[in-house]
């Protein structure tokens, strides 16, 4: 076991690493799809309001728990209250489930990244390209293994030399590439109609479904209820302001999601068809967008830049997922980082194989009517994450009390300007909202 807890070198390293965790595939394809589906501007407004209240409170709580205890989620809850050790199980299980199947999708992104960079845009735009690729056996597994290997290499070198250094390079590049594509998309003839739809709130399209969709996206996008922010918090120096850091992370995360909408919605309004936006998830990114690039001037270059950017976003998130798992194993069993990294990488390779094969060789194998990848995604996002977040709210709000978190935020003389907002949201608003997300996710209630 490491004699001394690893840590980020300072505020910038922590913010870029945590923002890298939050910025992932959910920002690039999920956010634009939901924004288009739930009214554009009104969805954007609701999401922004939730980010600075609901998301802010949960992230403050998780990072503070991590820094206060100095351990990952699997031990943190038990250190603060012996009767709540079970809560750490949820904090540890979620990234263990997500990492393998997320890396499968990361492998798909890597495949498209290489395809576009090597001039294969026309092939990628073919209707059968994506389906043929994911239904294969050897090729999808190899791309999955490559993506997992790249993730493991970064994590292998530790917090400062691996995660922090990679984040300081990848995050600025990600922002620059995002801005480049977004600005380019605004100059496409006909794009302004999409910009208007995306920017201007239409309050007639506001509904409870809009709120729940925005809240579900917030959960997914900001790496909440996965044990990640607890783990990263445990590496955070005491003198670093938690409140300011969370604000900066939110700006990064929301900013990239916002820019992703600009990259995708206006061009589809201009040269695509509106029904493209109805193809959620992989269908939007791997089928519709390659077709869109073929109709754009300079589409080959823009497509290559786009998938480079998506690759970076996927990699920064997978790094945080793997780090959360590795930190949990190290804290639980006292293993060294290098040994744990190899074990986790190999384990993820085994656990991710069914998700990769579930679109081809094992297509006929279903769990509750879902293929492996969809089942793991549903289990993590619709069941375990809401339960974990609800437990965190109850734990902070009524067991250790908000004052415990507030004291941690104020360490080293740091201010906490939003402490009243934090207390109200974590005790009353967030638990109710999370229950609604959980029940709608399971289809028990429809709003």
Beta strands, then each sheet from edge to edge (+ up, - down):
end
